[in-house]
Amino acid sequence: AEHAVYSPLTMTHPIDVRMQHDPGSAFWVALDERFMGFCDRILVLKLPGWDASSGVAHEIEFFKSRGIEVEWAEPSDFGINRDHPDFAEAFR
């Protein structure tokens, strides 16, 4: 099955770090919630630090409040591990 994926971390954070003016976290939360409102699933990729992320916690609560259960994925499900050159830094 095909899925359209929205990842706040990969889709808005790169913009945030390059902006001259910081609009604040409330701006980004509101923007992310607009996109998440169109989603019918949440899949949390359990990369190192996911469980300490206030952003991931907010996303989980957002979906749970709409009756959508969290789906979980291990990095290894996608071939991601500490030896993968694109992700080695995340596992330190």
N, C-alpha and C positions, 0 to 999 in steps of 0.2 A: 504494500500500500504506500502511496505517496503522501508526504506530509509537508506542509509549509512550516518552517521553524522560525520562531522569534526568540532571540536570546538577548536580553537586555545588556548583558555584559559585553557581548561582541558587537552589538548594533548601536548602542548609545555611548558606552564608555569611551571608545576611541574619539568620538566627537567631543565629549566633555573635556578630555585632557588636552585638546588642541584649541579650545575656545579662548579668546582673549578675555571674555567676561564670564565669570562663574555664575550661572543662574541659580545655583543652590540645589540641594538634594530634592527639595519639594517639587521643583520643576521636572526633574528626571523621574521621580516616582509617579507623578501625574501622567507624564508621557508614556512610561512603561505600562501603567494601568490601562491607558486607552488601547494600546496594542493587545495587552493580555485579555481585555474584555472580548476580543474576537476569537480567543483560543478556547478549545474544548478539551485540552489535555495539558498536564504539566509533567515533564520528565526531568528529574533532577539528576544530572551527571555528577557523581560523587568524587569530583576531583579534590585533591588535598585542600582543606580549608572550607569546603562547602558548608560544613556544620557550624562554622564560626561566623558565617556571612550574614549580616543583618538584611542584606538585599535578598538572599535566597530565602531567609525566614519570612520576609514580607511576601514574597511571591507565593510561597507555600500557603500562607494564611489567606492570601487573596483568592487562590483557587479553592481551598477548603471551604471558605465562606460562601462559595457558589456551588457547593456540593460536588466538587471535582476532586477525586482522590489522587494523591501523589503517586506517580510511577517513578521507580528508582532505576538507575543504570550505573554499573561499575565501569570505570575507565577501560578495563580490559575487554568489555563488550564491544568497544570500538577500536581495539588494537592500540590503546593508549597505555603506556607504562613508562617507568622511569628511564628506560633505554630509548624511547622514542625521541628523536632529536628536537621535535617541536614542543615537547612537553616535559623534558627532563628537569627544567627549572622549577616546574610546579611541584615536583616530588622531593625537593630538597628540604 
